[in-house]
Amino acid sequence: MAGAAIPLSPAVHQMISVGPVPLFAGTVGEIKYPIVRDMDTNGYERQHGSDMEVGSYDHRPILWDPDDIPSIEQAKLSPTELPFTKEDFDESLEHALELMPEILGDPGVGIRHAINGLLSLTPDGLPLLGETPEVKGLWSAAAIWIKEAPGIARALAEWMTSGVPEIDPSSSDVARFYDHHKTRAHVRARCAEGFNKTYGIVHPREQWASNRELRLSPFYERERELGAVFFETAGWERPNWYEANQPLLAEYGERVMPRRYEWDARWWSPIVNAEHLAMRDRVAMVDLSAFAVFDLTGPGALDCMQRLCVAQMNVAPGRVVYTSLLNPAGGIKADLTVMRLGHDHYRVVTGGADGMRDRKWFKDHLPEDGSVQLADLTSSWATLGVWGPRARDLVQSVTAADMSGAAFPFGTCRLVEIGPVQVLASRISYVGELGWELYVPFEQGARLWDTLWQAGQAHGVVPVGIGVYGTTGRLEKCYRAYGAELEQEFNLVECGLARPQVKKEDFIGREAYLRQRAEPPAITLCTLTIDDNTSRSGFKRYPQGREPVLLPNGRPLVDGRGRRSYVTSAGAGPSVGKTILMSYLPTDYAKVGTRLCIEYFGEGYPATVAVAGPTPLFDPENARVRA
């Protein structure tokens, strides 16, 4: 009605109520006995007074069109309680009988109520919260569960009134979706696939199978020929590793840190670590086309960027600036890079997963006088990263431009010709190696790949996936990632990104940022390494992220604001031969050498604080990236 798209689908969740159960005869109130969640069968059993409710997420996905839901007048019970389809529930009931034969198999107990109840599913399984990107002032609070309702109500009230919810809602922000996410075909495909994952055990790296190959970079066919194993981000197919790099496993042997436990090795390959080592030794090509790219232009562009960005944006054209964006309370709203391409021209580059939320933030804060225009150029530019100690040798061999450190210093960008293609080269790095991000018009991307690939054979070039870019290379350099280390619940002082000075120009969150700088931090983001990965079974185990960080005696670590320490990112550090973790630690424990414990699958693994703050674990002087 209002012109906003809320990408969800009504889906059937079946439930029966069985009773009266003799065991529950003496219950006062609604519930006395524990709720049982049977993860192997995607079902649950829950007392409700004298009855036992049995629910299932194990049946076939049954999606409804919103227009087919009956009205209140037409519905026999309520619009969300539809006629029961027994044939879909028969197998689920058999599982429940096997689990609770004494209760559900009692001949005196019968089915008193059975429904196909409706709930809301979304394409990624998360709620839809916040102001819609299409309509100012129209807010969404959709696809939530009853158990979450009070907390979500509070968060939304805070968000609507002050703009600063206490708990970071970014992962559930309704503005996170791209246009393709909102199509009926995508919503139905992902909701159908996601239904059985509602109670399923989902691996943190598990990939969606439906509606793939939607956003393809110009390098896609070349990558597929090299055996790329594609992971999806924001609809983009991104190589996570390349099967063509199998020979590197023999070259690097046990340095690839193989994982012999199935869960740890699921959706992973030791080739990732082999590619990492090859990049450190030679030169790598990395597909970064999933970046979201926006241009802000116009006479008010400088003032607008100053208002939004923590970093000083009044820099010379050709400079590249890494900056944070804050909310009014000083929480970290975004983490991105900006290229100043002209006096009134800024190009913003942010992660694909963050692109639509960041675009809305910029759009919401454009000046009302129309002095700044925002253009989304994501589909116009493809990006290829070239990094490694031989990156300059490779790029210099295909361009007449001077790519030396003196002529093309770190943190600058310029147009250069690479073979027959003109690219915007930006000298920055997220993996801690010499090199460039090369931005190329989309239709010319394949030619850029071919030019660099052919010339790179003489320099030992390897195709490298996002497993290196987003995990191993990043963690060795202690680089923070938005959605992992960087969230609105943390500030720049705590995460080690406070700048030496605060610019005089006003920006969103400046007052809060000044207060944070004046106070001792309650926590500090640290880099830890696991001392011994060996489990009680004798296997080496590898945490995946989000595990509790404890004291050696098993006690949790809690800061002055009640925030517990947990692993924000985890991965291999092949160059240092250690499993690397990042975590916020209370200040008393944020010291190099502090011994701690990581809880993973019920076992404790000894860990040590290797770095307190942002100093890189690998190449701490940053000599390689600035070579």
C-alpha positions as CSV (number, residue, x, y, z in Angstrom):
1,M,0.0,0.0,0.0
2,A,2.8,2.4,0.8
3,G,5.3,1.3,-1.8
4,A,7.7,-0.5,0.4
5,A,8.8,-4.1,-0.1
6,I,8.8,-6.4,2.9
7,P,10.5,-9.6,1.7
8,L,8.8,-12.4,3.6
9,S,6.5,-15.4,3.0
10,P,3.8,-16.9,5.2
11,A,4.8,-20.5,5.9
12,V,3.0,-23.3,7.6
13,H,4.2,-24.6,10.9
14,Q,2.3,-27.7,12.0
15,M,1.4,-28.4,15.7
16,I,-0.9,-30.7,17.6
17,S,-2.1,-30.5,21.2
18,V,-2.5,-33.9,22.9
19,G,-4.2,-34.5,26.2
20,P,-5.2,-34.8,28.9
21,V,-1.8,-36.1,30.0
22,P,-1.9,-37.8,33.4
23,L,1.6,-36.7,34.3
24,F,0.5,-33.1,34.1
25,A,-2.6,-33.4,36.3
26,G,-1.1,-31.6,39.2
27,T,0.4,-28.7,37.2
28,V,-0.5,-25.3,38.5
29,G,-0.4,-22.8,35.7
30,E,0.7,-23.4,32.1
31,I,4.0,-25.1,32.3
32,K,6.1,-27.1,34.9
33,Y,8.0,-29.6,32.8
34,P,11.0,-28.7,30.5
35,I,10.5,-27.9,26.9
36,V,12.2,-30.5,24.6
37,R,13.8,-29.5,21.3
38,D,14.6,-32.6,19.3
39,M,17.2,-31.2,16.8
40,D,17.6,-34.5,15.0
41,T,14.0,-34.5,13.9
42,N,13.4,-30.7,13.7
43,G,10.6,-30.9,16.3
44,Y,9.7,-29.9,19.8
45,E,7.5,-31.0,22.7
46,R,6.0,-28.4,25.1
47,Q,3.6,-28.7,28.0
48,H,0.6,-26.4,27.9
49,G,-1.5,-26.9,31.0
50,S,-2.8,-30.5,30.9
51,D,-1.8,-31.0,27.3
52,M,1.4,-31.7,25.5
53,E,2.0,-29.7,22.3
54,V,4.0,-31.3,19.5
55,G,5.4,-29.1,16.8
56,S,7.4,-29.8,13.7
57,Y,9.7,-28.1,11.2
58,D,10.4,-31.4,9.5
59,H,7.6,-31.6,7.0
60,R,7.7,-30.2,3.4
61,P,7.8,-26.5,3.1
62,I,4.2,-25.2,2.7
63,L,4.3,-21.6,1.6
64,W,1.2,-19.4,1.3
65,D,0.6,-16.3,-0.8
66,P,-0.3,-13.4,1.5
67,D,-3.4,-12.7,-0.6
68,D,-4.7,-16.2,0.1
69,I,-4.8,-15.8,3.8
70,P,-8.4,-15.7,4.9
71,S,-9.8,-12.6,6.5
72,I,-10.9,-12.5,10.2
73,E,-14.5,-12.9,9.1
74,Q,-13.7,-15.9,6.8
75,A,-11.4,-17.8,9.2
76,K,-12.9,-20.5,11.3
77,L,-10.3,-19.9,14.1
78,S,-8.0,-17.1,13.2
79,P,-6.4,-16.1,9.9
80,T,-3.1,-17.8,11.0
81,E,-4.7,-21.1,12.0
82,L,-5.4,-23.1,8.8
83,P,-6.9,-26.5,8.3
84,F,-4.6,-29.3,9.4
85,T,-3.0,-31.6,6.7
86,K,-2.5,-34.8,8.5
87,E,-0.4,-36.5,5.8
88,D,2.3,-33.9,6.3
89,F,2.5,-34.5,10.0
90,D,2.4,-38.3,10.1
91,E,6.2,-38.8,10.1
92,S,6.7,-36.0,12.7
93,L,4.2,-37.7,15.0
94,E,6.1,-41.0,14.7
95,H,9.3,-39.3,15.8
96,A,7.5,-37.7,18.8
97,L,6.0,-41.1,19.8
98,E,9.5,-42.7,19.7
99,L,10.8,-39.9,21.9
100,M,7.9,-39.9,24.4
101,P,6.1,-43.2,24.3
102,E,4.8,-43.0,27.8
103,I,3.1,-39.7,27.3
104,L,2.0,-39.7,23.6
105,G,1.4,-43.4,23.4
106,D,-1.0,-43.5,26.3
107,P,-4.4,-44.8,25.0
108,G,-6.2,-42.3,27.2
109,V,-4.5,-39.4,25.5
110,G,-5.9,-38.0,22.3
111,I,-5.3,-35.2,19.8
112,R,-7.5,-32.3,20.9
113,H,-6.3,-29.6,18.6
114,A,-4.3,-29.7,15.3
115,I,-3.5,-26.8,13.1
116,N,-1.4,-25.6,10.2
117,G,-0.3,-22.4,11.8
118,L,1.3,-19.5,9.8
119,L,4.6,-17.9,10.6
120,S,6.7,-15.5,8.6
121,L,9.9,-16.6,6.9
122,T,12.5,-14.3,5.3
123,P,15.1,-15.0,2.6
124,D,17.9,-15.2,5.2
125,G,15.9,-16.4,8.2
126,L,16.3,-13.1,10.1
127,P,13.7,-10.5,11.2
128,L,12.7,-7.4,9.2
129,L,13.2,-4.4,11.5
130,G,13.7,-0.7,11.0
131,E,12.7,2.0,8.7
132,T,12.0,0.9,5.2
133,P,14.4,2.2,2.6
134,E,11.6,3.1,0.2
135,V,9.4,5.2,2.5
136,K,10.6,7.6,5.2
137,G,8.8,7.2,8.5
138,L,7.4,3.7,7.7
139,W,8.9,1.2,10.1
140,S,8.9,-2.6,9.9
141,A,8.6,-5.1,12.8
142,A,8.0,-8.3,10.9
143,A,9.1,-11.9,11.0
144,I,9.8,-12.0,14.7
145,W,9.1,-14.8,17.2
146,I,7.0,-14.4,20.3
147,K,10.0,-15.1,22.6
148,E,11.8,-12.1,21.0
149,A,8.9,-9.7,21.0
150,P,9.7,-7.7,24.2
151,G,13.3,-7.2,23.3
152,I,12.5,-6.2,19.8
153,A,9.8,-3.8,20.9
154,R,12.3,-2.1,23.2
155,A,15.0,-2.0,20.5
156,L,12.6,-0.5,17.9
157,A,11.3,2.1,20.4
158,E,14.9,3.2,21.0
159,W,15.7,3.2,17.3
160,M,12.7,5.2,16.4
161,T,13.1,7.8,19.1
162,S,16.8,8.3,19.5
163,G,18.3,6.5,16.6
164,V,20.4,4.4,18.9
165,P,19.1,1.0,20.0
166,E,21.1,-0.5,22.9
167,I,21.5,-3.8,20.9
168,D,22.8,-3.6,17.4
169,P,20.0,-4.5,15.0
170,S,22.0,-4.3,11.8
171,S,21.7,-8.0,10.9
172,S,17.9,-7.7,11.0
173,D,17.7,-4.3,9.3
174,V,15.0,-4.3,6.7
175,A,17.2,-2.1,4.6
176,R,19.8,-4.9,4.2
177,F,18.2,-6.3,1.0
178,Y,19.1,-5.6,-2.6
179,D,16.4,-5.4,-5.2
180,H,16.9,-9.0,-6.3
181,H,16.3,-10.2,-2.7
182,K,12.8,-8.8,-2.9
183,T,11.6,-10.6,-5.9
184,R,8.8,-13.1,-5.4
185,A,10.9,-15.9,-6.9
186,H,13.8,-15.3,-4.6
187,V,11.7,-14.9,-1.5
188,R,9.8,-18.1,-2.1
189,A,13.0,-20.1,-3.1
190,R,14.9,-19.0,0.0
191,C,12.0,-19.4,2.4
192,A,11.3,-22.9,1.1
193,E,14.9,-23.8,1.6
194,G,15.2,-22.1,4.9
195,F,12.1,-23.7,6.5
196,N,13.8,-27.0,7.4
197,K,16.8,-25.0,8.7
198,T,14.6,-23.3,11.3
199,Y,15.3,-26.0,13.8
200,G,18.2,-27.6,11.9
201,I,21.8,-27.5,12.8
202,V,23.3,-25.0,10.4
203,H,27.0,-24.7,9.9
204,P,28.3,-21.1,10.2
205,R,29.7,-21.4,6.7
206,E,26.8,-23.3,5.1
207,Q,25.7,-22.0,1.8
208,W,22.3,-21.4,0.3
209,A,21.6,-23.7,-2.7
210,S,18.5,-21.9,-4.2
211,N,18.5,-19.0,-6.6
212,R,22.2,-19.0,-7.2
213,E,24.3,-17.6,-10.1
214,L,22.3,-14.4,-10.1
215,R,25.1,-11.9,-9.9
216,L,28.2,-12.9,-11.8
217,S,31.4,-10.9,-12.1
218,P,33.1,-10.6,-15.5
219,F,35.7,-12.9,-14.2
220,Y,33.2,-15.7,-13.4
221,E,33.9,-17.9,-16.5
222,R,37.7,-17.7,-16.0
223,E,37.2,-18.6,-12.3
224,R,34.9,-21.5,-13.1
225,E,37.5,-22.9,-15.5
226,L,40.0,-22.9,-12.6
227,G,37.7,-24.9,-10.4
228,A,36.5,-22.1,-8.2
229,V,34.3,-23.1,-5.3
230,F,31.8,-20.3,-5.1
231,F,30.3,-18.9,-1.9
232,E,27.6,-16.3,-2.1
233,T,27.5,-12.8,-0.7
234,A,24.6,-10.4,-1.5
235,G,23.8,-12.6,-4.5
236,W,27.4,-12.4,-5.9
237,E,29.2,-15.7,-6.6
238,R,32.6,-15.3,-5.1
239,P,35.4,-17.9,-5.2
240,N,36.3,-19.1,-1.8
241,W,39.1,-21.2,-3.1
242,Y,40.2,-22.8,-6.4
243,E,40.6,-26.5,-7.0
244,A,43.2,-25.6,-9.6
245,N,45.5,-24.8,-6.6
246,Q,45.5,-28.4,-5.4
247,P,49.3,-28.7,-6.3
248,L,50.0,-26.1,-3.6
249,L,49.1,-28.6,-0.9
250,A,52.1,-30.7,-1.7
251,E,54.3,-27.6,-2.0
252,Y,53.4,-26.3,1.5
253,G,52.8,-29.6,3.3
254,E,51.7,-29.4,6.9
255,R,51.9,-25.6,6.8
256,V,48.4,-25.6,5.3
257,M,47.2,-26.7,8.8
258,P,44.8,-29.5,7.6
259,R,41.6,-30.1,9.5
260,R,40.8,-33.8,10.1
261,Y,37.5,-33.3,12.1
262,E,34.5,-33.1,9.8
263,W,32.7,-30.2,11.4
264,D,35.8,-28.0,11.4
265,A,36.5,-28.9,7.7
266,R,33.0,-28.5,6.4
267,W,32.6,-25.8,3.8
268,W,36.4,-25.3,3.9
269,S,39.5,-26.6,2.2
270,P,43.2,-26.6,3.1
271,I,43.6,-25.0,-0.3
272,V,42.6,-21.7,1.4
273,N,45.7,-21.8,3.5
274,A,47.9,-22.9,0.6
275,E,46.6,-20.0,-1.4
276,H,47.4,-17.7,1.6
277,L,51.1,-18.9,1.6
278,A,51.4,-18.6,-2.1
279,M,50.1,-15.0,-1.9
280,R,52.7,-14.2,0.8
281,D,55.4,-15.7,-1.4
282,R,54.4,-14.5,-4.9
283,V,51.4,-12.6,-6.1
284,A,47.6,-13.3,-6.0
285,M,44.6,-12.2,-8.0
286,V,41.4,-11.8,-6.0
287,D,37.9,-11.1,-7.3
288,L,36.3,-8.3,-5.3
289,S,33.4,-7.5,-7.5
290,A,30.9,-7.9,-4.6
291,F,31.9,-4.5,-3.3
292,A,29.1,-2.0,-3.2
293,V,30.2,1.3,-4.9
294,F,28.5,4.7,-4.6
295,D,29.4,8.1,-5.9
296,L,28.6,11.3,-4.1
297,T,28.9,14.3,-6.3
298,G,27.9,18.0,-6.2
299,P,29.0,21.3,-4.6
300,G,27.9,20.0,-1.2
301,A,29.8,16.7,-1.4
302,L,32.7,17.8,0.9
303,D,30.5,19.1,3.7
304,C,28.3,16.0,3.4
305,M,31.2,13.6,3.7
306,Q,32.7,15.6,6.6
307,R,29.4,15.3,8.4
308,L,29.2,11.5,7.9
309,C,32.8,10.4,8.2
310,V,35.1,10.3,11.3
311,A,38.2,10.7,9.1
312,Q,39.3,14.0,7.6
313,M,37.7,14.1,4.1
314,N,39.2,17.4,2.9
315,V,42.1,15.6,1.2
316,A,43.7,16.1,-2.2
317,P,42.0,14.4,-5.1
318,G,43.6,11.0,-5.6
319,R,43.7,10.2,-1.9
320,V,42.1,7.1,-0.5
321,V,40.7,7.4,3.1
322,Y,39.8,4.5,5.4
323,T,37.0,5.7,7.7
324,S,34.4,4.7,10.1
325,L,30.8,6.1,10.3
326,L,29.2,6.4,13.7
327,N,25.7,6.6,15.1
328,P,24.8,9.5,17.5
329,A,26.0,7.5,20.5
330,G,29.4,6.8,19.0
331,G,28.7,3.2,18.0
332,I,30.2,2.0,14.8
333,K,27.7,2.3,12.0
334,A,29.9,1.5,9.0
335,D,33.5,0.7,8.0
336,L,34.6,1.6,4.5
337,T,37.0,3.3,2.2
338,V,36.5,6.5,0.2
339,M,38.4,7.8,-2.8
340,R,38.3,11.5,-3.6
341,L,38.2,11.6,-7.3
342,G,37.6,15.3,-7.8
343,H,36.9,18.5,-5.9
344,D,33.2,17.6,-5.8
345,H,33.4,13.8,-6.3
346,Y,33.8,11.1,-3.7
347,R,33.6,7.3,-4.4
348,V,32.5,5.1,-1.4
349,V,33.5,1.4,-1.4
350,T,31.9,-0.9,1.1
351,G,31.3,-4.6,1.6
352,G,28.6,-6.3,-0.4
353,A,26.8,-7.6,2.6
354,D,26.7,-4.0,4.1
355,G,26.0,-2.2,0.8
356,M,22.2,-1.5,1.1
357,R,22.3,-0.5,4.8
358,D,25.2,1.9,4.1
359,R,23.5,3.3,1.0
360,K,20.4,4.1,3.1
361,W,22.6,5.8,5.8
362,F,24.2,8.0,3.1
363,K,20.9,8.7,1.4
364,D,19.2,9.6,4.7
365,H,21.9,12.2,5.4
366,L,22.1,13.9,2.0
367,P,21.5,17.7,2.3
368,E,17.9,18.7,1.7
369,D,19.0,21.5,-0.7
370,G,19.9,19.0,-3.4
371,S,23.6,20.0,-3.5
372,V,24.7,16.3,-3.3
373,Q,23.6,13.4,-5.6
374,L,24.2,9.8,-4.7
375,A,24.6,7.3,-7.6
376,D,24.9,3.5,-7.0
377,L,27.5,2.3,-9.4
378,T,27.9,-1.3,-8.0
379,S,26.8,-2.9,-11.3
380,S,29.1,-0.6,-13.3
381,W,32.4,-1.5,-11.8
382,A,34.1,-4.8,-11.2
383,T,37.1,-5.0,-8.9
384,L,40.2,-7.2,-9.0
385,G,42.7,-7.2,-6.2
386,V,46.4,-7.9,-7.0
387,W,48.6,-8.4,-3.9
388,G,51.8,-10.0,-2.9
389,P,55.6,-9.2,-2.9
390,R,55.6,-9.5,-6.7
391,A,52.5,-7.5,-7.3
392,R,54.4,-4.5,-8.5
393,D,56.5,-6.6,-10.9
394,L,53.3,-8.0,-12.4
395,V,51.3,-4.8,-12.7
396,Q,54.4,-2.8,-14.0
397,S,54.9,-5.4,-16.7
398,V,51.5,-4.5,-18.3
399,T,51.4,-0.7,-17.9
400,A,53.5,2.2,-18.9
401,A,52.5,4.1,-15.7
402,D,55.1,4.4,-13.0
403,M,53.9,2.0,-10.3
404,S,56.9,2.6,-8.0
405,G,56.4,3.4,-4.3
406,A,57.6,6.9,-4.9
407,A,55.3,7.6,-7.8
408,F,52.3,5.6,-6.5
409,P,52.4,5.7,-2.7
410,F,50.1,3.8,-0.3
411,G,46.7,5.4,0.2
412,T,46.4,6.9,-3.2
413,C,44.4,6.2,-6.4
414,R,44.7,7.1,-10.1
415,L,43.6,6.0,-13.5
416,V,46.2,3.8,-15.3
417,E,46.2,1.8,-18.5
418,I,46.7,-1.9,-18.1
419,G,47.1,-3.3,-21.6
420,P,44.1,-2.0,-23.5
421,V,42.0,-1.3,-20.4
422,Q,41.8,1.8,-18.4
423,V,41.3,1.1,-14.7
424,L,41.1,3.0,-11.5
425,A,43.9,1.7,-9.3
426,S,43.7,2.1,-5.6
427,R,46.7,1.3,-3.5
428,I,45.3,-0.2,-0.3
429,S,45.3,-3.7,1.1
430,Y,43.1,-5.9,3.4
431,V,45.6,-8.7,3.4
432,G,48.8,-6.9,4.4
433,E,50.6,-7.2,1.1
434,L,51.9,-4.7,-1.5
435,G,49.3,-4.3,-4.2
436,W,46.2,-2.6,-5.6
437,E,42.5,-2.8,-6.0
438,L,41.8,-2.4,-9.7
439,Y,38.4,-1.0,-10.6
440,V,37.4,-1.7,-14.2
441,P,34.2,-1.0,-16.3
442,F,32.2,-4.2,-16.0
443,E,32.2,-5.1,-19.6
444,Q,36.0,-4.9,-19.8
445,G,36.7,-7.0,-16.8
446,A,37.4,-10.2,-18.6
447,R,40.1,-8.5,-20.7
448,L,41.7,-7.2,-17.5
449,W,41.8,-10.7,-16.0
450,D,43.3,-12.2,-19.1
451,T,46.0,-9.5,-19.4
452,L,47.1,-9.9,-15.8
453,W,46.8,-13.7,-15.8
454,Q,48.9,-14.1,-18.9
455,A,51.6,-11.7,-17.7
456,G,51.4,-13.2,-14.2
457,Q,52.6,-16.6,-15.3
458,A,56.2,-15.3,-15.3
459,H,55.7,-14.1,-11.7
460,G,54.0,-17.2,-10.2
461,V,50.6,-15.7,-10.0
462,V,47.8,-17.7,-8.2
463,P,44.1,-17.1,-8.2
464,V,43.1,-16.6,-4.5
465,G,39.7,-16.8,-3.0
466,I,37.8,-14.9,-0.3
467,G,38.9,-17.5,2.3
468,V,42.2,-15.7,2.3
469,Y,40.9,-12.1,1.8
470,G,38.2,-12.3,4.4
471,T,39.8,-14.6,7.0
472,T,43.4,-15.7,6.9
473,G,45.1,-12.7,5.5
474,R,42.8,-10.3,7.4
475,L,43.4,-12.1,10.8
476,E,47.1,-12.2,10.5
477,K,47.0,-8.4,10.1
478,C,44.5,-8.0,12.9
479,Y,42.2,-6.1,10.5
480,R,38.7,-5.6,11.9
481,A,35.5,-6.6,9.9
482,Y,32.1,-5.1,10.1
483,G,29.6,-7.4,11.6
484,A,32.3,-9.3,13.5
485,E,34.5,-6.9,15.4
486,L,32.8,-3.7,14.4
487,E,29.2,-3.2,15.5
488,Q,27.1,-0.4,17.0
489,E,27.6,-1.9,20.5
490,F,31.3,-1.1,20.4
491,N,33.2,2.1,19.9
492,L,36.4,3.2,18.1
493,V,38.4,3.4,21.4
494,E,37.5,-0.2,22.3
495,C,38.2,-1.6,18.9
496,G,41.6,0.2,18.6
497,L,40.6,2.5,15.7
498,A,40.6,5.8,17.5
499,R,42.6,8.3,15.5
500,P,45.5,10.3,17.0
501,Q,43.5,13.4,16.6
502,V,39.8,14.4,16.2
503,K,39.1,16.6,13.3
504,K,37.6,20.0,14.1
505,E,34.7,19.6,11.7
506,D,31.5,18.2,13.2
507,F,30.3,14.7,12.4
508,I,27.6,12.4,13.6
509,G,28.7,10.8,16.9
510,R,31.5,13.3,17.5
511,E,30.4,14.4,21.0
512,A,30.1,10.7,22.1
513,Y,33.4,9.9,20.5
514,L,35.1,12.7,22.4
515,R,33.6,11.3,25.7
516,Q,34.8,7.8,24.8
517,R,38.3,9.0,24.2
518,A,38.4,10.8,27.5
519,E,37.4,7.7,29.5
520,P,39.4,4.5,30.1
521,P,37.9,1.8,27.9
522,A,36.0,-1.0,29.6
523,I,37.2,-3.5,27.0
524,T,39.9,-3.8,24.4
525,L,39.9,-5.7,21.1
526,C,42.7,-8.3,21.2
527,T,44.2,-10.9,19.0
528,L,44.7,-14.3,20.6
529,T,46.3,-17.5,19.4
530,I,45.5,-21.0,20.5
531,D,48.3,-22.7,22.3
532,D,47.2,-26.3,21.7
533,N,44.4,-27.3,19.4
534,T,44.3,-30.9,20.5
535,S,41.0,-32.2,21.9
536,R,40.5,-35.0,24.4
537,S,39.8,-37.3,21.5
538,G,43.3,-36.6,20.1
539,F,42.0,-34.6,17.1
540,K,43.1,-31.0,16.5
541,R,40.0,-28.8,16.6
542,Y,39.5,-25.4,15.1
543,P,36.9,-22.9,16.5
544,Q,34.7,-21.2,14.0
545,G,33.9,-18.0,15.8
546,R,31.4,-16.8,18.5
547,E,32.7,-19.2,21.1
548,P,32.9,-18.1,24.8
549,V,36.3,-16.7,26.0
550,L,36.9,-17.8,29.6
551,L,39.4,-17.7,32.3
552,P,41.5,-20.9,32.7
553,N,39.3,-21.9,35.6
554,G,36.2,-21.7,33.3
555,R,34.8,-18.4,34.7
556,P,33.4,-16.0,32.1
557,L,34.9,-12.7,31.3
558,V,32.5,-9.8,31.8
559,D,33.2,-6.0,31.3
560,G,31.8,-3.2,33.4
561,R,28.8,-2.9,31.0
562,G,27.9,-6.6,31.4
563,R,29.3,-7.6,28.0
564,R,30.8,-11.1,28.0
565,S,33.9,-11.9,26.0
566,Y,33.5,-14.1,22.9
567,V,35.4,-14.9,19.8
568,T,34.4,-12.3,17.1
569,S,36.5,-14.0,14.3
570,A,38.4,-17.2,14.1
571,G,40.7,-18.7,11.4
572,A,44.1,-20.0,10.5
573,G,47.2,-18.0,10.4
574,P,49.3,-20.1,8.0
575,S,52.2,-17.6,8.0
576,V,52.5,-17.7,11.8
577,G,51.5,-21.4,12.2
578,K,48.7,-20.7,14.7
579,T,44.9,-20.5,15.0
580,I,44.1,-16.8,15.3
581,L,41.1,-15.5,17.3
582,M,39.9,-11.9,17.9
583,S,37.9,-11.0,21.0
584,Y,37.0,-8.0,23.2
585,L,38.5,-8.5,26.6
586,P,38.1,-6.5,29.9
587,T,41.0,-4.1,30.2
588,D,42.6,-6.1,33.1
589,Y,43.0,-9.1,30.8
590,A,43.8,-7.2,27.6
591,K,47.5,-7.6,28.0
592,V,50.0,-9.5,25.9
593,G,50.7,-12.9,27.5
594,T,47.4,-13.3,29.4
595,R,46.4,-16.9,29.5
596,L,42.8,-17.7,28.7
597,C,40.5,-20.5,27.6
598,I,38.3,-20.9,24.5
599,E,35.2,-23.2,25.0
600,Y,34.5,-25.2,21.8
601,F,32.1,-28.1,21.8
602,G,32.3,-28.4,25.5
603,E,36.1,-28.5,25.8
604,G,38.5,-25.8,26.8
605,Y,41.4,-24.9,24.6
606,P,44.3,-22.8,26.1
607,A,44.8,-19.5,24.4
608,T,47.2,-16.6,24.9
609,V,46.7,-12.9,24.1
610,A,49.2,-12.2,21.3
611,V,48.2,-8.6,20.6
612,A,46.3,-6.0,22.7
613,G,45.0,-3.4,20.3
614,P,45.4,-3.0,16.5
615,T,49.1,-3.9,16.0
616,P,49.4,-6.6,13.3
617,L,50.4,-10.0,14.3
618,F,52.1,-10.5,11.0
619,D,54.6,-7.9,9.7
620,P,53.8,-5.5,12.6
621,E,55.8,-2.7,11.0
622,N,53.6,-2.9,7.9
623,A,56.7,-2.9,5.8
624,R,55.2,-5.2,3.2
625,V,52.1,-3.2,2.4
626,R,54.1,0.0,2.1
627,A,57.0,-1.4,0.1
